[in-house]
Amino acid sequence: MSQKTQATEPLSNFQRVNEIIEKYGTEKNQLIPILQAVQSEFRYLPQEMLSFIATAMKIPDAEVFGVATFYAQFSTEPKGKHIIQICDGTACHVRGSGKLIEGFRQSLNLSENKITTDDLWVTVETVSCLGACALAPAVVVDGKIYGNVPPKNIQKILDEMKEGDE
């Protein structure tokens, strides 16, 4: 990457966030839609963007950060291109979601504390309930639900994801 690109890349990110703020306005009730749009753009909420939003909206950094960390839909850590959500609610748990969680983590070299691959290809999250109890254990990959998933299907799911990237 050239020095010129390095110097202009962050500026373009701030310009993009500024465009989002201009679209929604700086009224306090627009904070959540702005955060949603920024996260959609970057796949997470970078700290420097949260400060930029706070300054632009004339509200304290702590308030913006508080909203960003209160709601589970927001992430202040980079997420992968693909999101795998494994239900660990009661129905899924008793039907073996723990084996799925462990299997995905092993297949992707992840852990309870490391949920995103180094190349930002995939993030594996456990969720309390997907509302698909009849399909337990359930897994959602980029919005597509997989039901009654046995651990032996983990590699098949990952292969489908890779094929979709080609």
C-alpha atoms as a printed R data frame, in Angstrom:
    type eleno elety resid chain resno       x       y      z
1   ATOM     1    CA   MET     A     1   0.000   0.000  0.000
2   ATOM     2    CA   SER     A     2   1.434   3.374 -0.937
3   ATOM     3    CA   GLN     A     3   1.856   6.219  1.530
4   ATOM     4    CA   LYS     A     4  -0.681   8.248 -0.404
5   ATOM     5    CA   THR     A     5  -3.272   5.475 -0.033
6   ATOM     6    CA   GLN     A     6  -2.516   5.118  3.686
7   ATOM     7    CA   ALA     A     7  -2.954   8.847  4.197
8   ATOM     8    CA   THR     A     8  -6.245   9.072  2.292
9   ATOM     9    CA   GLU     A     9  -7.861   5.826  3.430
10  ATOM    10    CA   PRO     A    10  -8.721   6.929  6.995
11  ATOM    11    CA   LEU     A    11  -9.930  10.255  5.667
12  ATOM    12    CA   SER     A    12 -12.324   8.472  3.315
13  ATOM    13    CA   ASN     A    13 -13.643   6.447  6.283
14  ATOM    14    CA   PHE     A    14 -14.335   9.655  8.200
15  ATOM    15    CA   GLN     A    15 -15.898  11.149  5.081
16  ATOM    16    CA   ARG     A    16 -18.191   8.125  4.799
17  ATOM    17    CA   VAL     A    17 -19.246   8.459  8.452
18  ATOM    18    CA   ASN     A    18 -19.814  12.179  7.907
19  ATOM    19    CA   GLU     A    19 -22.095  11.345  4.954
20  ATOM    20    CA   ILE     A    20 -24.062   8.982  7.198
21  ATOM    21    CA   ILE     A    21 -24.413  11.684  9.873
22  ATOM    22    CA   GLU     A    22 -25.536  14.196  7.241
23  ATOM    23    CA   LYS     A    23 -28.145  11.706  5.998
24  ATOM    24    CA   TYR     A    24 -29.666  11.166  9.450
25  ATOM    25    CA   GLY     A    25 -28.981  14.531 11.053
26  ATOM    26    CA   THR     A    26 -27.489  15.329 14.436
27  ATOM    27    CA   GLU     A    27 -30.608  15.052 16.590
28  ATOM    28    CA   LYS     A    28 -29.953  12.783 19.557
29  ATOM    29    CA   ASN     A    29 -32.756  10.407 18.513
30  ATOM    30    CA   GLN     A    30 -30.759   9.579 15.369
31  ATOM    31    CA   LEU     A    31 -27.834   8.051 17.280
32  ATOM    32    CA   ILE     A    32 -28.975   4.428 16.957
33  ATOM    33    CA   PRO     A    33 -29.736   4.645 13.207
34  ATOM    34    CA   ILE     A    34 -26.332   6.310 12.701
35  ATOM    35    CA   LEU     A    35 -24.576   3.569 14.675
36  ATOM    36    CA   GLN     A    36 -26.456   0.919 12.676
37  ATOM    37    CA   ALA     A    37 -25.393   2.503  9.385
38  ATOM    38    CA   VAL     A    38 -21.762   2.868 10.493
39  ATOM    39    CA   GLN     A    39 -21.655  -0.741 11.654
40  ATOM    40    CA   SER     A    40 -23.167  -1.854  8.362
41  ATOM    41    CA   GLU     A    41 -20.405   0.037  6.554
42  ATOM    42    CA   PHE     A    42 -17.442  -1.210  8.627
43  ATOM    43    CA   ARG     A    43 -18.853  -4.467 10.159
44  ATOM    44    CA   TYR     A    44 -18.150  -2.992 13.608
45  ATOM    45    CA   LEU     A    45 -17.980   0.369 15.387
46  ATOM    46    CA   PRO     A    46 -14.371   1.596 15.478
47  ATOM    47    CA   GLN     A    47 -13.515   3.663 18.569
48  ATOM    48    CA   GLU     A    48 -12.304   6.603 16.481
49  ATOM    49    CA   MET     A    49 -15.636   6.648 14.620
50  ATOM    50    CA   LEU     A    50 -17.576   6.664 17.896
51  ATOM    51    CA   SER     A    51 -15.613   9.740 19.003
52  ATOM    52    CA   PHE     A    52 -16.179  11.358 15.608
53  ATOM    53    CA   ILE     A    53 -19.934  10.717 15.884
54  ATOM    54    CA   ALA     A    54 -20.001  12.151 19.429
55  ATOM    55    CA   THR     A    55 -18.236  15.315 18.305
56  ATOM    56    CA   ALA     A    56 -20.476  15.738 15.251
57  ATOM    57    CA   MET     A    57 -23.636  15.203 17.303
58  ATOM    58    CA   LYS     A    58 -22.370  17.334 20.225
59  ATOM    59    CA   ILE     A    59 -22.919  14.595 22.791
60  ATOM    60    CA   PRO     A    60 -20.365  13.096 25.206
61  ATOM    61    CA   ASP     A    61 -18.122  10.282 23.953
62  ATOM    62    CA   ALA     A    62 -19.182   8.226 26.972
63  ATOM    63    CA   GLU     A    63 -22.835   8.430 25.951
64  ATOM    64    CA   VAL     A    64 -22.137   7.233 22.400
65  ATOM    65    CA   PHE     A    65 -19.869   4.462 23.692
66  ATOM    66    CA   GLY     A    66 -22.503   3.532 26.279
67  ATOM    67    CA   VAL     A    67 -25.157   3.057 23.604
68  ATOM    68    CA   ALA     A    68 -22.720   1.161 21.366
69  ATOM    69    CA   THR     A    69 -21.840  -1.265 24.157
70  ATOM    70    CA   PHE     A    70 -25.312  -1.597 25.705
71  ATOM    71    CA   TYR     A    71 -27.059  -3.114 22.698
72  ATOM    72    CA   ALA     A    72 -26.010  -6.632 21.679
73  ATOM    73    CA   GLN     A    73 -26.503  -5.777 17.993
74  ATOM    74    CA   PHE     A    74 -23.480  -3.487 18.091
75  ATOM    75    CA   SER     A    75 -19.856  -4.575 18.159
76  ATOM    76    CA   THR     A    76 -16.794  -2.503 18.982
77  ATOM    77    CA   GLU     A    77 -14.556  -5.346 17.774
78  ATOM    78    CA   PRO     A    78 -14.009  -6.166 14.092
79  ATOM    79    CA   LYS     A    79 -16.319  -8.886 12.799
80  ATOM    80    CA   GLY     A    80 -15.823 -11.300  9.974
81  ATOM    81    CA   LYS     A    81 -17.298 -11.117  6.508
82  ATOM    82    CA   HIS     A    82 -19.559 -13.996  7.537
83  ATOM    83    CA   ILE     A    83 -21.408 -14.327 10.833
84  ATOM    84    CA   ILE     A    84 -22.217 -17.750 12.275
85  ATOM    85    CA   GLN     A    85 -24.662 -17.654 15.186
86  ATOM    86    CA   ILE     A    86 -25.051 -20.840 17.191
87  ATOM    87    CA   CYS     A    87 -28.087 -21.023 19.427
88  ATOM    88    CA   ASP     A    88 -27.352 -22.115 22.981
89  ATOM    89    CA   GLY     A    89 -30.866 -21.659 24.342
90  ATOM    90    CA   THR     A    90 -32.411 -24.438 26.407
91  ATOM    91    CA   ALA     A    91 -33.826 -26.514 23.520
92  ATOM    92    CA   CYS     A    92 -30.637 -26.221 21.471
93  ATOM    93    CA   HIS     A    93 -28.403 -26.805 24.474
94  ATOM    94    CA   VAL     A    94 -30.086 -30.080 25.467
95  ATOM    95    CA   ARG     A    95 -29.882 -31.205 21.832
96  ATOM    96    CA   GLY     A    96 -26.134 -30.689 21.568
97  ATOM    97    CA   SER     A    97 -25.363 -27.074 20.678
98  ATOM    98    CA   GLY     A    98 -22.275 -27.267 22.902
99  ATOM    99    CA   LYS     A    99 -20.720 -29.775 20.498
100 ATOM   100    CA   LEU     A   100 -21.498 -27.428 17.594
101 ATOM   101    CA   ILE     A   101 -19.935 -24.466 19.370
102 ATOM   102    CA   GLU     A   102 -16.798 -26.479 20.116
103 ATOM   103    CA   GLY     A   103 -16.725 -27.957 16.602
104 ATOM   104    CA   PHE     A   104 -16.933 -24.593 14.829
105 ATOM   105    CA   ARG     A   105 -14.291 -23.149 17.145
106 ATOM   106    CA   GLN     A   106 -11.920 -26.068 16.514
107 ATOM   107    CA   SER     A   107 -12.486 -25.980 12.742
108 ATOM   108    CA   LEU     A   108 -11.723 -22.258 12.626
109 ATOM   109    CA   ASN     A   109  -9.007 -22.125 15.318
110 ATOM   110    CA   LEU     A   110 -11.165 -19.955 17.579
111 ATOM   111    CA   SER     A   111 -11.930 -19.941 21.298
112 ATOM   112    CA   GLU     A   112 -14.431 -18.496 23.745
113 ATOM   113    CA   ASN     A   113 -12.374 -15.286 23.843
114 ATOM   114    CA   LYS     A   114 -11.361 -15.240 20.171
115 ATOM   115    CA   ILE     A   115 -14.514 -15.318 18.050
116 ATOM   116    CA   THR     A   116 -13.234 -13.920 14.733
117 ATOM   117    CA   THR     A   117 -10.691 -15.496 12.414
118 ATOM   118    CA   ASP     A   118  -7.438 -13.586 11.899
119 ATOM   119    CA   ASP     A   119  -8.298 -12.956  8.237
120 ATOM   120    CA   LEU     A   120 -11.733 -11.539  9.240
121 ATOM   121    CA   TRP     A   121 -13.433 -14.236  7.155
122 ATOM   122    CA   VAL     A   122 -15.864 -15.401  9.835
123 ATOM   123    CA   THR     A   123 -17.117 -14.566 13.316
124 ATOM   124    CA   VAL     A   124 -18.691 -17.303 15.455
125 ATOM   125    CA   GLU     A   125 -21.158 -16.104 18.075
126 ATOM   126    CA   THR     A   126 -23.286 -17.953 20.579
127 ATOM   127    CA   VAL     A   127 -26.756 -16.523 21.076
128 ATOM   128    CA   SER     A   128 -29.314 -17.127 23.803
129 ATOM   129    CA   CYS     A   129 -32.149 -18.037 21.441
130 ATOM   130    CA   LEU     A   130 -32.779 -17.881 17.715
131 ATOM   131    CA   GLY     A   131 -36.497 -18.595 18.096
132 ATOM   132    CA   ALA     A   132 -36.156 -21.820 16.117
133 ATOM   133    CA   CYS     A   133 -36.567 -24.284 18.979
134 ATOM   134    CA   ALA     A   134 -38.309 -26.877 16.788
135 ATOM   135    CA   LEU     A   135 -35.130 -26.986 14.668
136 ATOM   136    CA   ALA     A   136 -32.758 -27.468 17.605
137 ATOM   137    CA   PRO     A   137 -29.841 -27.349 17.522
138 ATOM   138    CA   ALA     A   138 -30.010 -24.363 15.199
139 ATOM   139    CA   VAL     A   139 -27.285 -22.363 13.474
140 ATOM   140    CA   VAL     A   140 -27.675 -19.176 11.425
141 ATOM   141    CA   VAL     A   141 -25.066 -18.312  8.803
142 ATOM   142    CA   ASP     A   142 -25.422 -14.833  7.312
143 ATOM   143    CA   GLY     A   143 -29.170 -14.938  7.946
144 ATOM   144    CA   LYS     A   144 -29.703 -18.476  6.569
145 ATOM   145    CA   ILE     A   145 -30.968 -20.906  9.200
146 ATOM   146    CA   TYR     A   146 -29.732 -24.469  9.466
147 ATOM   147    CA   GLY     A   147 -31.809 -26.765 11.673
148 ATOM   148    CA   ASN     A   148 -31.136 -30.088 13.394
149 ATOM   149    CA   VAL     A   149 -27.424 -29.608 12.721
150 ATOM   150    CA   PRO     A   150 -25.223 -32.547 13.711
151 ATOM   151    CA   PRO     A   151 -21.528 -31.819 14.387
152 ATOM   152    CA   LYS     A   152 -20.593 -33.841 11.280
153 ATOM   153    CA   ASN     A   153 -22.197 -31.090  9.124
154 ATOM   154    CA   ILE     A   154 -19.878 -28.332 10.350
155 ATOM   155    CA   GLN     A   155 -17.363 -28.796  7.539
156 ATOM   156    CA   LYS     A   156 -20.174 -28.958  4.960
157 ATOM   157    CA   ILE     A   157 -21.493 -25.587  6.181
158 ATOM   158    CA   LEU     A   158 -18.002 -24.051  6.074
159 ATOM   159    CA   ASP     A   159 -17.447 -25.451  2.565
160 ATOM   160    CA   GLU     A   160 -20.750 -23.904  1.393
161 ATOM   161    CA   MET     A   161 -19.592 -20.566  2.762
162 ATOM   162    CA   LYS     A   162 -16.274 -20.837  0.896
163 ATOM   163    CA   GLU     A   163 -18.055 -21.778 -2.341
164 ATOM   164    CA   GLY     A   164 -20.274 -18.723 -1.961
165 ATOM   165    CA   ASP     A   165 -17.169 -16.531 -1.774
166 ATOM   166    CA   GLU     A   166 -15.798 -17.795 -5.093
